[in-house]
Amino acid sequence: METLFYSLLAIALLQTVVIIQGITSSKQNKGDVTSDQNEDAVLAILSNYTNIETKLRPYHGGRAVEIACQIYVAGFGSINEVNMDYSISIFLRQRWHDPRLEFSADLGEYLTLGAQSVSSMWIPAIFFPNEKAASFHDITVPNKVMRIYPNGTVQYSVR
């Protein structure tokens, strides 16, 4: 009886994994472009983005850039009561609009930039008051990704 229960549980878990993979892959492919098309489109956009512009915020000399920030706390590390400090691991997501990066919607729902391309883009500086130390997670590769949408909306995620 117990063996039957565990067998049914294993089958149910396997079906759940298959369903989740199907949903995830269909979401990733929806409106997405192939890797080669994505790379070509990104290079075309970045070629219009001069070295000087990479250091300047959008609307430089004009209105302020509105930046939406989201923080997801992935986990708490150590808590030191003596020094009154603690460590946490977070995912930070920032979103803003940059009209210099607008492109044709024919290229897909969004373009994805990896860590190398992200380093050549303008990224808003973020400040945490009373922070003692901070670091970005880049053990094997830098954990940064940027999505650019056709209307110029930029979404930057980092761990």
C-alpha positions in Angstrom: 0.0 0.0 0.0 2.8 2.4 0.9 4.7 1.6 -2.3 1.6 2.4 -4.4 1.2 5.7 -2.6 4.9 6.7 -3.3 4.5 5.6 -6.9 1.5 7.7 -7.4 3.2 10.6 -5.7 6.2 10.3 -8.0 4.0 10.2 -11.1 2.1 13.3 -9.9 5.4 15.2 -9.2 6.7 14.2 -12.6 3.5 15.4 -14.4 3.8 18.7 -12.5 7.4 19.2 -13.6 6.5 18.5 -17.2 3.5 20.9 -17.1 5.6 23.6 -15.5 8.4 23.1 -18.1 5.8 23.4 -20.9 4.4 26.6 -19.5 7.8 28.1 -18.9 9.1 27.2 -22.4 6.0 28.5 -24.1 6.3 31.8 -22.2 10.0 32.1 -23.1 9.3 31.5 -26.8 6.3 33.7 -27.0 7.3 36.7 -29.0 11.0 36.0 -28.4 13.5 36.0 -31.2 16.2 33.6 -32.0 19.6 34.1 -30.4 21.2 35.3 -33.6 18.4 37.7 -34.4 18.6 39.0 -30.8 22.3 39.5 -31.0 22.1 41.3 -34.3 19.3 43.6 -33.0 21.2 44.4 -29.8 24.3 45.2 -31.8 22.3 47.5 -34.1 20.8 49.3 -31.1 24.1 49.6 -29.3 25.8 51.0 -32.4 23.5 54.0 -32.2 24.4 54.4 -28.5 27.7 56.2 -28.5 30.3 56.0 -25.7 29.3 59.4 -24.4 25.6 58.4 -24.2 26.4 55.3 -22.2 27.5 57.5 -19.3 24.5 59.9 -19.6 21.1 59.2 -18.3 18.1 59.2 -20.6 16.6 62.8 -21.1 20.0 64.2 -20.0 19.6 67.9 -19.4 15.8 67.5 -19.4 13.3 65.9 -17.1 14.2 63.3 -14.4 14.1 59.6 -15.1 11.5 57.7 -13.2 12.9 54.4 -12.0 10.8 51.6 -10.5 12.6 49.3 -8.1 11.7 45.9 -6.8 13.6 43.9 -4.2 13.0 40.2 -3.6 14.7 38.9 -0.4 16.1 35.5 -1.4 17.4 34.7 2.1 18.8 35.9 5.3 22.4 35.1 6.2 24.1 35.6 9.5 22.8 38.0 12.2 25.5 39.5 14.5 23.9 41.0 17.6 27.2 42.4 18.9 28.0 44.4 15.8 24.3 45.0 15.1 24.5 43.9 11.5 23.1 41.1 9.3 23.5 39.9 5.8 20.8 39.2 3.2 20.7 37.9 -0.4 18.4 39.9 -2.6 17.4 40.1 -6.3 17.1 43.7 -7.4 15.0 44.7 -10.4 15.0 48.2 -11.8 12.8 49.5 -14.7 12.9 52.8 -16.6 12.3 54.3 -20.0 15.1 55.2 -22.4 13.8 56.5 -25.8 17.3 56.0 -27.3 16.7 52.2 -27.1 13.4 52.0 -28.9 13.2 49.5 -31.7 10.7 47.8 -34.1 8.3 45.3 -32.5 9.0 43.0 -35.4 12.1 41.9 -33.6 10.1 40.3 -30.8 8.5 41.0 -27.5 11.8 42.1 -26.0 15.6 41.8 -26.5 17.8 40.3 -23.9 21.3 41.6 -23.0 23.8 39.5 -21.2 26.4 40.7 -18.6 28.9 41.9 -21.3 26.4 44.1 -23.1 24.9 45.4 -19.8 28.3 46.8 -18.8 28.1 49.2 -21.8 24.7 50.5 -20.9 23.6 53.4 -18.6 22.3 51.9 -15.3 20.9 53.9 -12.4 23.0 54.1 -9.3 21.1 52.8 -6.3 21.8 53.8 -2.7 21.0 51.9 0.5 21.2 54.2 3.6 23.2 52.8 6.5 24.6 50.0 4.4 27.9 48.6 5.8 29.0 46.6 2.8 27.5 45.3 -0.4 28.6 43.0 -3.2 27.2 41.6 -6.4 26.9 37.8 -6.9 29.3 36.9 -9.7 30.9 33.6 -8.6 30.9 31.9 -12.0 29.4 34.7 -14.1 28.0 38.1 -13.2 24.3 37.6 -12.4 23.0 40.5 -14.5 20.4 40.6 -17.2 18.7 43.4 -19.1 15.6 43.3 -21.2 14.8 46.1 -23.6 11.2 46.3 -24.9 10.2 47.9 -28.2 8.9 51.1 -26.6 12.3 51.7 -24.9 11.4 50.3 -21.5 14.4 48.8 -19.9 14.3 46.1 -17.2 17.6 45.4 -15.3 17.9 42.5 -12.9 20.8 41.7 -10.7 21.6 39.5 -7.7 
